[in-house]
Amino acid sequence: MSKKLITIISIFILSIVFLSQITLFVIQPMGAIPKGKTLVIWKLNKTNFIDSADAMCVRETGSLNILCRGMMMSAVISKSSVLMKLPYSSSLYSISTGGKEYSR
């Protein structure tokens, strides 16, 4: 095999390994964070590749309330490292919640 093909395959494999270890955690705009944020964090046991506190609350408890939202955000931020901060993405938020929009 040529060096170019080996390099391409290596980059592809490393990309898959890296992407399986991170989470895009979306924080919906609300009072404390009026513009919202998307955080790139190390994946935790209970996080999906694209996730949000709202989606985690619904997954774990079956409902969403402000207390659960705050507890989930706090737990994720304290247990993981933030690798990068990005602007809020409503598309990613929608993906994380399965297309449902929850109140701010």
PyMOL commands that place a pseudoatom at each C-alpha (Angstrom):
pseudoatom trace, name=CA, resn=MET, resi=1, chain=A, elem=C, hetatm=0, pos=[0.000, 0.000, 0.000]
pseudoatom trace, name=CA, resn=SER, resi=2, chain=A, elem=C, hetatm=0, pos=[1.159, 3.474, -0.709]
pseudoatom trace, name=CA, resn=LYS, resi=3, chain=A, elem=C, hetatm=0, pos=[2.053, 5.941, 2.039]
pseudoatom trace, name=CA, resn=LYS, resi=4, chain=A, elem=C, hetatm=0, pos=[-0.794, 8.210, 0.939]
pseudoatom trace, name=CA, resn=LEU, resi=5, chain=A, elem=C, hetatm=0, pos=[-3.403, 5.465, 1.399]
pseudoatom trace, name=CA, resn=ILE, resi=6, chain=A, elem=C, hetatm=0, pos=[-1.968, 4.491, 4.795]
pseudoatom trace, name=CA, resn=THR, resi=7, chain=A, elem=C, hetatm=0, pos=[-2.078, 8.135, 5.880]
pseudoatom trace, name=CA, resn=ILE, resi=8, chain=A, elem=C, hetatm=0, pos=[-5.705, 8.526, 4.776]
pseudoatom trace, name=CA, resn=ILE, resi=9, chain=A, elem=C, hetatm=0, pos=[-6.752, 5.322, 6.558]
pseudoatom trace, name=CA, resn=SER, resi=10, chain=A, elem=C, hetatm=0, pos=[-4.874, 6.365, 9.715]
pseudoatom trace, name=CA, resn=ILE, resi=11, chain=A, elem=C, hetatm=0, pos=[-6.534, 9.792, 9.760]
pseudoatom trace, name=CA, resn=PHE, resi=12, chain=A, elem=C, hetatm=0, pos=[-9.941, 8.164, 9.239]
pseudoatom trace, name=CA, resn=ILE, resi=13, chain=A, elem=C, hetatm=0, pos=[-9.424, 5.715, 12.120]
pseudoatom trace, name=CA, resn=LEU, resi=14, chain=A, elem=C, hetatm=0, pos=[-8.119, 8.430, 14.451]
pseudoatom trace, name=CA, resn=SER, resi=15, chain=A, elem=C, hetatm=0, pos=[-11.106, 10.619, 13.569]
pseudoatom trace, name=CA, resn=ILE, resi=16, chain=A, elem=C, hetatm=0, pos=[-13.547, 7.843, 14.447]
pseudoatom trace, name=CA, resn=VAL, resi=17, chain=A, elem=C, hetatm=0, pos=[-11.770, 7.181, 17.749]
pseudoatom trace, name=CA, resn=PHE, resi=18, chain=A, elem=C, hetatm=0, pos=[-11.759, 10.899, 18.612]
pseudoatom trace, name=CA, resn=LEU, resi=19, chain=A, elem=C, hetatm=0, pos=[-15.417, 11.418, 17.662]
pseudoatom trace, name=CA, resn=SER, resi=20, chain=A, elem=C, hetatm=0, pos=[-16.475, 8.448, 19.782]
pseudoatom trace, name=CA, resn=GLN, resi=21, chain=A, elem=C, hetatm=0, pos=[-14.876, 10.121, 22.805]
pseudoatom trace, name=CA, resn=ILE, resi=22, chain=A, elem=C, hetatm=0, pos=[-16.494, 13.576, 22.635]
pseudoatom trace, name=CA, resn=THR, resi=23, chain=A, elem=C, hetatm=0, pos=[-19.951, 15.056, 23.113]
pseudoatom trace, name=CA, resn=LEU, resi=24, chain=A, elem=C, hetatm=0, pos=[-21.450, 18.193, 21.614]
pseudoatom trace, name=CA, resn=PHE, resi=25, chain=A, elem=C, hetatm=0, pos=[-23.368, 19.467, 24.658]
pseudoatom trace, name=CA, resn=VAL, resi=26, chain=A, elem=C, hetatm=0, pos=[-25.931, 22.122, 23.746]
pseudoatom trace, name=CA, resn=ILE, resi=27, chain=A, elem=C, hetatm=0, pos=[-27.067, 24.661, 26.348]
pseudoatom trace, name=CA, resn=GLN, resi=28, chain=A, elem=C, hetatm=0, pos=[-30.333, 26.296, 25.313]
pseudoatom trace, name=CA, resn=PRO, resi=29, chain=A, elem=C, hetatm=0, pos=[-30.544, 30.107, 25.726]
pseudoatom trace, name=CA, resn=MET, resi=30, chain=A, elem=C, hetatm=0, pos=[-32.024, 31.023, 29.103]
pseudoatom trace, name=CA, resn=GLY, resi=31, chain=A, elem=C, hetatm=0, pos=[-31.741, 33.725, 31.758]
pseudoatom trace, name=CA, resn=ALA, resi=32, chain=A, elem=C, hetatm=0, pos=[-28.219, 32.905, 32.973]
pseudoatom trace, name=CA, resn=ILE, resi=33, chain=A, elem=C, hetatm=0, pos=[-26.894, 32.246, 29.456]
pseudoatom trace, name=CA, resn=PRO, resi=34, chain=A, elem=C, hetatm=0, pos=[-28.970, 34.463, 27.136]
pseudoatom trace, name=CA, resn=LYS, resi=35, chain=A, elem=C, hetatm=0, pos=[-27.169, 33.450, 23.928]
pseudoatom trace, name=CA, resn=GLY, resi=36, chain=A, elem=C, hetatm=0, pos=[-26.814, 29.759, 24.757]
pseudoatom trace, name=CA, resn=LYS, resi=37, chain=A, elem=C, hetatm=0, pos=[-23.703, 27.701, 24.032]
pseudoatom trace, name=CA, resn=THR, resi=38, chain=A, elem=C, hetatm=0, pos=[-22.508, 24.503, 22.465]
pseudoatom trace, name=CA, resn=LEU, resi=39, chain=A, elem=C, hetatm=0, pos=[-19.690, 22.848, 24.378]
pseudoatom trace, name=CA, resn=VAL, resi=40, chain=A, elem=C, hetatm=0, pos=[-17.341, 20.203, 23.042]
pseudoatom trace, name=CA, resn=ILE, resi=41, chain=A, elem=C, hetatm=0, pos=[-16.644, 17.979, 26.054]
pseudoatom trace, name=CA, resn=TRP, resi=42, chain=A, elem=C, hetatm=0, pos=[-15.211, 14.555, 26.781]
pseudoatom trace, name=CA, resn=LYS, resi=43, chain=A, elem=C, hetatm=0, pos=[-17.975, 11.948, 26.582]
pseudoatom trace, name=CA, resn=LEU, resi=44, chain=A, elem=C, hetatm=0, pos=[-19.487, 10.750, 29.851]
pseudoatom trace, name=CA, resn=ASN, resi=45, chain=A, elem=C, hetatm=0, pos=[-21.285, 7.437, 30.447]
pseudoatom trace, name=CA, resn=LYS, resi=46, chain=A, elem=C, hetatm=0, pos=[-24.733, 9.006, 30.128]
pseudoatom trace, name=CA, resn=THR, resi=47, chain=A, elem=C, hetatm=0, pos=[-24.116, 11.449, 27.285]
pseudoatom trace, name=CA, resn=ASN, resi=48, chain=A, elem=C, hetatm=0, pos=[-24.782, 10.942, 23.595]
pseudoatom trace, name=CA, resn=PHE, resi=49, chain=A, elem=C, hetatm=0, pos=[-22.668, 12.356, 20.763]
pseudoatom trace, name=CA, resn=ILE, resi=50, chain=A, elem=C, hetatm=0, pos=[-25.094, 15.310, 20.493]
pseudoatom trace, name=CA, resn=ASP, resi=51, chain=A, elem=C, hetatm=0, pos=[-26.783, 15.992, 23.822]
pseudoatom trace, name=CA, resn=SER, resi=52, chain=A, elem=C, hetatm=0, pos=[-28.358, 18.643, 26.033]
pseudoatom trace, name=CA, resn=ALA, resi=53, chain=A, elem=C, hetatm=0, pos=[-29.472, 18.940, 29.650]
pseudoatom trace, name=CA, resn=ASP, resi=54, chain=A, elem=C, hetatm=0, pos=[-33.093, 18.898, 28.487]
pseudoatom trace, name=CA, resn=ALA, resi=55, chain=A, elem=C, hetatm=0, pos=[-32.626, 15.647, 26.566]
pseudoatom trace, name=CA, resn=MET, resi=56, chain=A, elem=C, hetatm=0, pos=[-30.807, 14.073, 29.511]
pseudoatom trace, name=CA, resn=CYS, resi=57, chain=A, elem=C, hetatm=0, pos=[-33.632, 15.037, 31.900]
pseudoatom trace, name=CA, resn=VAL, resi=58, chain=A, elem=C, hetatm=0, pos=[-36.277, 13.519, 29.660]
pseudoatom trace, name=CA, resn=ARG, resi=59, chain=A, elem=C, hetatm=0, pos=[-34.159, 10.383, 29.155]
pseudoatom trace, name=CA, resn=GLU, resi=60, chain=A, elem=C, hetatm=0, pos=[-33.379, 9.915, 32.860]
pseudoatom trace, name=CA, resn=THR, resi=61, chain=A, elem=C, hetatm=0, pos=[-36.588, 11.089, 34.573]
pseudoatom trace, name=CA, resn=GLY, resi=62, chain=A, elem=C, hetatm=0, pos=[-39.215, 11.137, 31.834]
pseudoatom trace, name=CA, resn=SER, resi=63, chain=A, elem=C, hetatm=0, pos=[-39.920, 14.848, 32.268]
pseudoatom trace, name=CA, resn=LEU, resi=64, chain=A, elem=C, hetatm=0, pos=[-38.224, 18.234, 32.285]
pseudoatom trace, name=CA, resn=ASN, resi=65, chain=A, elem=C, hetatm=0, pos=[-38.187, 20.962, 34.907]
pseudoatom trace, name=CA, resn=ILE, resi=66, chain=A, elem=C, hetatm=0, pos=[-35.846, 23.816, 35.757]
pseudoatom trace, name=CA, resn=LEU, resi=67, chain=A, elem=C, hetatm=0, pos=[-34.316, 21.954, 38.724]
pseudoatom trace, name=CA, resn=CYS, resi=68, chain=A, elem=C, hetatm=0, pos=[-33.460, 18.901, 36.631]
pseudoatom trace, name=CA, resn=ARG, resi=69, chain=A, elem=C, hetatm=0, pos=[-32.044, 21.075, 33.848]
pseudoatom trace, name=CA, resn=GLY, resi=70, chain=A, elem=C, hetatm=0, pos=[-29.737, 22.859, 36.304]
pseudoatom trace, name=CA, resn=MET, resi=71, chain=A, elem=C, hetatm=0, pos=[-28.640, 19.636, 37.983]
pseudoatom trace, name=CA, resn=MET, resi=72, chain=A, elem=C, hetatm=0, pos=[-27.818, 17.977, 34.654]
pseudoatom trace, name=CA, resn=MET, resi=73, chain=A, elem=C, hetatm=0, pos=[-25.823, 20.976, 33.426]
pseudoatom trace, name=CA, resn=SER, resi=74, chain=A, elem=C, hetatm=0, pos=[-23.943, 21.174, 36.718]
pseudoatom trace, name=CA, resn=ALA, resi=75, chain=A, elem=C, hetatm=0, pos=[-23.149, 17.452, 36.708]
pseudoatom trace, name=CA, resn=VAL, resi=76, chain=A, elem=C, hetatm=0, pos=[-21.924, 17.446, 33.116]
pseudoatom trace, name=CA, resn=ILE, resi=77, chain=A, elem=C, hetatm=0, pos=[-19.771, 20.564, 33.544]
pseudoatom trace, name=CA, resn=SER, resi=78, chain=A, elem=C, hetatm=0, pos=[-18.215, 19.338, 36.802]
pseudoatom trace, name=CA, resn=LYS, resi=79, chain=A, elem=C, hetatm=0, pos=[-17.516, 15.771, 35.595]
pseudoatom trace, name=CA, resn=SER, resi=80, chain=A, elem=C, hetatm=0, pos=[-16.113, 16.553, 32.160]
pseudoatom trace, name=CA, resn=SER, resi=81, chain=A, elem=C, hetatm=0, pos=[-13.569, 18.895, 30.639]
pseudoatom trace, name=CA, resn=VAL, resi=82, chain=A, elem=C, hetatm=0, pos=[-14.641, 21.579, 28.197]
pseudoatom trace, name=CA, resn=LEU, resi=83, chain=A, elem=C, hetatm=0, pos=[-12.476, 21.241, 25.095]
pseudoatom trace, name=CA, resn=MET, resi=84, chain=A, elem=C, hetatm=0, pos=[-14.087, 24.037, 23.089]
pseudoatom trace, name=CA, resn=LYS, resi=85, chain=A, elem=C, hetatm=0, pos=[-16.916, 26.571, 23.356]
pseudoatom trace, name=CA, resn=LEU, resi=86, chain=A, elem=C, hetatm=0, pos=[-19.045, 27.214, 20.279]
pseudoatom trace, name=CA, resn=PRO, resi=87, chain=A, elem=C, hetatm=0, pos=[-22.123, 29.363, 19.627]
pseudoatom trace, name=CA, resn=TYR, resi=88, chain=A, elem=C, hetatm=0, pos=[-25.576, 27.929, 20.306]
pseudoatom trace, name=CA, resn=SER, resi=89, chain=A, elem=C, hetatm=0, pos=[-26.994, 25.789, 17.517]
pseudoatom trace, name=CA, resn=SER, resi=90, chain=A, elem=C, hetatm=0, pos=[-30.758, 25.303, 17.424]
pseudoatom trace, name=CA, resn=SER, resi=91, chain=A, elem=C, hetatm=0, pos=[-30.249, 22.469, 14.927]
pseudoatom trace, name=CA, resn=LEU, resi=92, chain=A, elem=C, hetatm=0, pos=[-28.027, 20.549, 17.339]
pseudoatom trace, name=CA, resn=TYR, resi=93, chain=A, elem=C, hetatm=0, pos=[-30.471, 21.252, 20.179]
pseudoatom trace, name=CA, resn=SER, resi=94, chain=A, elem=C, hetatm=0, pos=[-33.312, 19.875, 18.070]
pseudoatom trace, name=CA, resn=ILE, resi=95, chain=A, elem=C, hetatm=0, pos=[-31.282, 16.751, 17.266]
pseudoatom trace, name=CA, resn=SER, resi=96, chain=A, elem=C, hetatm=0, pos=[-30.516, 16.218, 20.966]
pseudoatom trace, name=CA, resn=THR, resi=97, chain=A, elem=C, hetatm=0, pos=[-34.191, 16.420, 21.964]
pseudoatom trace, name=CA, resn=GLY, resi=98, chain=A, elem=C, hetatm=0, pos=[-35.525, 14.385, 19.066]
pseudoatom trace, name=CA, resn=GLY, resi=99, chain=A, elem=C, hetatm=0, pos=[-37.100, 17.431, 17.438]
pseudoatom trace, name=CA, resn=LYS, resi=100, chain=A, elem=C, hetatm=0, pos=[-38.905, 18.673, 20.553]
pseudoatom trace, name=CA, resn=GLU, resi=101, chain=A, elem=C, hetatm=0, pos=[-38.576, 22.297, 21.647]
pseudoatom trace, name=CA, resn=TYR, resi=102, chain=A, elem=C, hetatm=0, pos=[-38.790, 22.959, 25.382]
pseudoatom trace, name=CA, resn=SER, resi=103, chain=A, elem=C, hetatm=0, pos=[-39.495, 26.342, 26.967]
pseudoatom trace, name=CA, resn=ARG, resi=104, chain=A, elem=C, hetatm=0, pos=[-36.625, 28.464, 28.105]
for i in range(1, 104): cmd.bond("trace and resi %d" % i, "trace and resi %d" % (i + 1))
show_as sticks, trace
zoom trace
